[in-house]
Amino acid sequence: MSLDSTLSADAARSSRLAERLLVPAGFITTAGNAFQITAAAILVFHAEQTTLAVGWLFIAVSIPQVGLALLFGKLVDKVDRRMLCVAADLVSAMTAFALPVWLWIGGPANLGSYIANFMLACTAALFMPASNGLIKERIRDERLGKFNSHFEMASNAGMLLASSLAGFLVIWFGATPLFVFNSLSFVLSAVLVYAIGRKPAKAPVVTETTAAVDPSVPVEVPARQPIKRLALLYANGNIGLMVANVILTTLILQTFDQGAWMIGVVDALAGVGFIVGAALYGKVSKRFKGIHLAVLGTLGNLVCLAIQPLHYIVLMAAIPFAGFCFAQGRIAARTLLMRASPEERVGRIFGGTQAVGLGLGVGATVGLSTLADATSVPYAFWGLAILQGAIVIGTYFSLAKPLSAQEKKQPAEVLEATAA
């Protein structure tokens, strides 16, 4: 067997191993984080008895990711991404475990929760671009669509499961055991990522220096990828998630005058819709490829969003379809951005995208919350639908032509594998 064949086989084995280990790592980490933030919010509310105190907790979680994601993204492109993920997980494990220790020695619950979650957000700002860089580095381009569907499905299943159980577990056992569980989840995630192994060596590129160059034959220059526009398309989903989480709670409790139980039901229905959408992404993507699926999925989600304020029955009926459509648009946009990102720059691209998405989300949350207070909550829903719709439609018209041209140049077997 030649050296090139051996290196290619090693790369294929490494890619398959990464697929098997990164998906459960995403499930475990997301579940642990959901336990952490839910238990911390309950702890802070009981200590302060104000909604603003809980709001400051979420602000403490968001600020580091806006400020540090791009900086850490540049670091990710210079250092071993696998070891950065492991280091971030281990630091997070120690930080998460420090909070129950603080509570055991009698420290103030609110202060400990703010500091611990702020530090966890700092390491999350490193882990996010590092993990996405690791995925780009280890997963073959033709497998990214299928991997991203599995990864998103596992991550959201972990969030759904943990969010649904956290309230009950806090009542039964208190918040401290959930913080310990979160610490252990980071350790297990670090073990899974470390088990992926070192990055396999690439086959050397052989160039023909003796062949004559025919000046009459045009040399094809690789097309420049529209990274910024693809990043905006992906970040648009972050804006919707952040704003919807705020105004949906107000819609249920204030406009519909329903109890907190409905928040849990709606979250569960949305999560089920997303998981089903992620599971069926492979089949759907065979009919709608690339940019078209990213746009149609987002627009379908926005249509469902616009009708949700009509009645709480309509809300419960529409939310699973919203989750399903959101999954299609989210996974398609993520795959487009990841495939277009050069491996040596993927860290700063995803770090910058995260920072922009959270920053725009904070601004949209403030603006639409003010609109809801000045008028009524349904206007905030319709304003969000208009804002996101304008972003996705404008981005589509700027991207459709260059991306369609690139898809036509791809070999048929690559397109088929992408849709698989």
N, C-alpha and C positions, 0 to 999 in steps of 0.2 A: 504494500500500500504506500502511495506517495505521501510526502510531507503535507501537501495541500489537502489531500483527502483526509488525513489524520486530523489536521487542524479543523477542517470543516465538520467532521464527526464530533469532535470535542465541543465545538460551538453549539451544535444541535443538541447534544446531551445537556449542556449547561442551560440552554434555553428551556428545555422541557422540565429540568429540575427547578428552575426559577419559577415557571408557571405553577408547579405543584406547591411550592413553599410560600410564595408571595401572596397568594389568595387567602390561605388561612391566617397568615400574619396580618393582613388587612382586616379580616373579621375580628380577630382577637383585640387588636389595637383600638378599633372603632368601638367595640363593645366596652372595653375598659374606660375609654374617654367619656362615653355616654354615662356610664355609672358615676364617674368622677364629677362631671359638671352638674348632673342632676342632684346627686347627694350634696354637693357643695352649695347649690342654690337653695336647697331645703334647709341646710344648716345655717346659711347666712340669713335667710328669712326668719327662722326661729330666733336667731340672735338679735336681729335688728327690728323685725316686725314692719318692714317697709318694702314696697316694690322697688324703690330707687336703689336700695342696697343690693338687690338682685341684679338690677340694671348695671350697677358699677362692676359687678362680678363679670358680666359678659363683656363690658368695655375693657376690663383688664385682660380678658382672653383675646380680644380682637386687636388691640393696639400693637403688641409685639409682632404679630404676623404681618401687619401693614408695614411697619417700620423696618423689620429685619429680613423679610422673605427675599427681597431682591439681593441684599448684601450676602446672605447665606447662599443664594443661588449661584453667585459668582464663585464662592468658595467650593461649592459642589463640583463645579467644572474643572477644578484644579486638584482635588484630593480624591482618594479612593471612596467611591460612593457607598459601597457595601459597608466599609468600616465606619463611615459617617452615620449611616443608619443604625448600626449597632451601638455606636457611642451615644447617639441621641436617645435610643431606647433605654440604655443603662442609666443615663443621667435622669431621664424621665422617671425610671423606676425608683431611684433614690429620692427624687423630689416628691413623688406620690407617697412614698412610705414615710417621708418626714412629716407629712400632715397628721396621720394618726398618732405618731410619736408625740407631736406637739400637743395634741388633744389629751393624750394619756398623762402628760406632765402638768396639765391644767392650763395650757395657753389659751388665749381668747380665740373662740372658734371663727369669728368673722375675720380677724387679722390673718390667722393662719390660712384660711381659705383664699383670701385675696392674694397673698404672697405665693402660695403653692400653685394656684392656677395661673398666675402671671408667669412663673418660672416654667410651668408646663407649656404655656403658649410660646415661650421663647424657644424651647427645644422643638416644638411642633413646627415653628418657622424654619428650622433646619431640616427636620425630617421630611417635610412635604416635598421640597425640590430634590432632596437626596433620593427619596424613594422613587419619584418620577424619573429621575436620571438613571437610577438603577434599572427600572423597567425598560426604558429606551435602550439601555446598554445591553441587557440580557435577552429581551424578547425580540424575536425576529419581526420585521415590519409586516410581513404577511400574516402574522399571528396576533397583531396588536388589537384588531377589532374583537376577536373572540376572547382574548385575555381581558381586555377592558370591560367587556360585558360580565365576565365571571368576577372580576375584581370589584366592580361597582355593586353587583348583586350581593357579594359576601359582605362588603363594607356596610351597606345599608341594612342588610339583615342583622348584622351585629348591632347597629345603632337602634333599629326597631326593637329587637329583643331586649336590649339593655334599658332603653327608655321605658318600655312597657313594664319591666320588672323592678326598676329602681325605686319607684314610689312605695311599692309593697315591701321590698326588702328593707328600706329605711324604717318603715313602721315596725317590722318584725324584729330586725336585728340592730337598728341604728345605722348611722352613716359611716362609722369607722371601718367596719368590715368591707364596705364597698371601696374605700380608699386603699385598703390592703390588697383587695382583688385587682384593682387597677395597676398597682405596683407589680404584682405577679404577671399581669398580662404584658407589660412592657418587657419583662425578662424573657417570657416565652417568645415574644415577637423577635427579640434580639437573637435568640437561639435559632429560630427559623431562618432569619436573614443570613446569619453567619454560616448556616449549613449549606447555603447556595454554593459556597466555595469561591475561589479566586476567579477573576475574569480570564476566560480562555484566550490563548494567543491567536491572533488573526493571521491568515495566510498572507505572505508577502505579495505586494503588488509588483508584477513583472511588466516592464515597459520595453517595447521594441525600439531600440535606438538606431538600428542599422537600416530600418526600412525607410525608403524614400517617401517624402511627403508630397502628395499631388496637390498643388495649389488650386486646381480647379474644383476639388472636392471640398465643400464647406464643412467646417468643424463645428459640431453641435455643442453649444455652450449650455450647461445645466441651467434650467429655469430658476429664477430667484423665487424662493418661497414667500408667500404673503404672511409672514409670522404674526405681525401686529394685528392684522384683521382676524386671523384665526384665533389669536389670544382673546380678542374682544368677544368673539362668538362664544368661546368657552367661559369667559368671565361673566357673560350675561346670565348664565345659570346661577352663579354665586349671588348676583344681585337679587334675583327672584327668590332664592332660598332665604336670604337674610330678611328681606322686607316681608315676605309672606308669613314667616314665623311670628312676626310682631303683630301684623294687622289681623291675622287669622284668629289669634287669641282674643283680641278686642271684639271682632265680629261675633264670635260665639258667646262670650260672656256679656257683652253690652248690647249689641244690635239684636241678636237672637234671644238674649236673656235665658241662656241655657247654663247648666252646671258645668263644672270642670270635667265631669265624666266624658262630655262630648269631645273635649280636646284630645283625650286619650283615644277615643273611637276614631276620630278624624285622622290622627297621626297613624294609627294602625292601618286604616284603609289606604292612606297615601303610601305607606310603606309596602303594603301588599301589591298595590298597583305598580310601584317602582320595581319590585323584585320580579314580578311576572314580566314586566317590560324588558328588564335586563336578561331574563332567561330566554325570551323570544327574540332578542336583538338579532341573532344570527339569521333567523328566517326572515325577519322584516328587512334586514339590510340587503338581502338578495333582490328585493324589489325596488328599494330606494337606496341608492348608493351615495356615500360621501356627503357633500354639502347639502344635497336635497333632503336627506334624512335629518340632518342637523336642524335645518330650517323648518321642515314640516313637523318634526317632533316638538320643537319649541312653540310653533304657532298653535298646534293642537292643545298644548298645555295652557297657553294664554286664553284660548277660547273657553276652556273649562274654568280658568281663573275668573273670567269676566262674568260668568253666570252664577258663581258660588254665592254672592251676596243676596240673591233673589229670595232664598228661603233655606232653612237649615236642612230640609229634606233634599233640596237640590244640591246643597253643599255635600252631603254624604253620598249622593248618587254620582256627583261629578268628580270627587276627589280621587277615586281609584283610576279613572281615565286620565286625570291630570298627571298622576304619578307614572302611569304607563307611557304617556307621551313625553314626559320629562326625561324618562330613562332613555328613550330613543334619541332625543336631541342631545342629551348630556354625553352619552357614550360616543355618538358619532362625532361631536365637536372635540371631545378629548382625543379620539383616535386621529382625527385630522391634524390637530396641533402636534401630537406626539410624533406622528409620521413625518411631518414637515420639519420638525426641529432637528438641527444637526446634533449628533451625539455629544460633541464637545461643547455645546451651548445650551443643552436642554435644561440644566439646572437653573441658570439665570432666567430662561424663558418662562419656566413654570413658577419660579419664585416671583418674578415680576407680574405674571398673570394673577397669582394669588393676591399680591399686594394691591393691584389695580381693582380686582373684583371686590375685595373687602372694603377698600376705600370708597368705591362707587356705591357699594351696598350701604355703608354707613350714611353717606350723603343722601341716598334715595330713601333710607329709613327715616331720617330726620324730616326731609321734605314731605314725604307722603303721610307720615304721622301727623305733621302740622296740618296738612290738607284734611285729614280725617277729623281732627279736633275742630277745625274751622267749619267744616260742612257735615259730612257723615262718613262712616267707615266704607260704604260701597264705593264712594268716589276715590278712595285710596286704591281699592282693587282695580278699578277701571284706569286710574292713572298709571299703576304699575304695568297693566297690560299694554297700554299705549307706549310707555317708555321702552319696555322690552321688545315690543313689536317693531318699533322704529329702529332699534339697534339691529335686530336680526334681519329685517328686510333690507336695510341699508347695507349691511355687511354682505348679504347674499348677492345683491346686484354688483358689488365690487369684486366678489370672489368667483362668481359662477363661471365666467369665461376662462380665467387662468386655470382653475381647478379642473374644469371639463377638458381642457387641452392636455393637462398632465395625465388625466385618467385614460385618455385615448392612447397615449404613448406607452402605458404600462402593459406588460405582457398579460394575456388572457388568464394564465394560470395564477398570477399574483392577485388579480381582481377576484377570481373565484375563491382563493384561499382567504382573502380579506373578508369576504361575505360569509365564510363558513363559520 
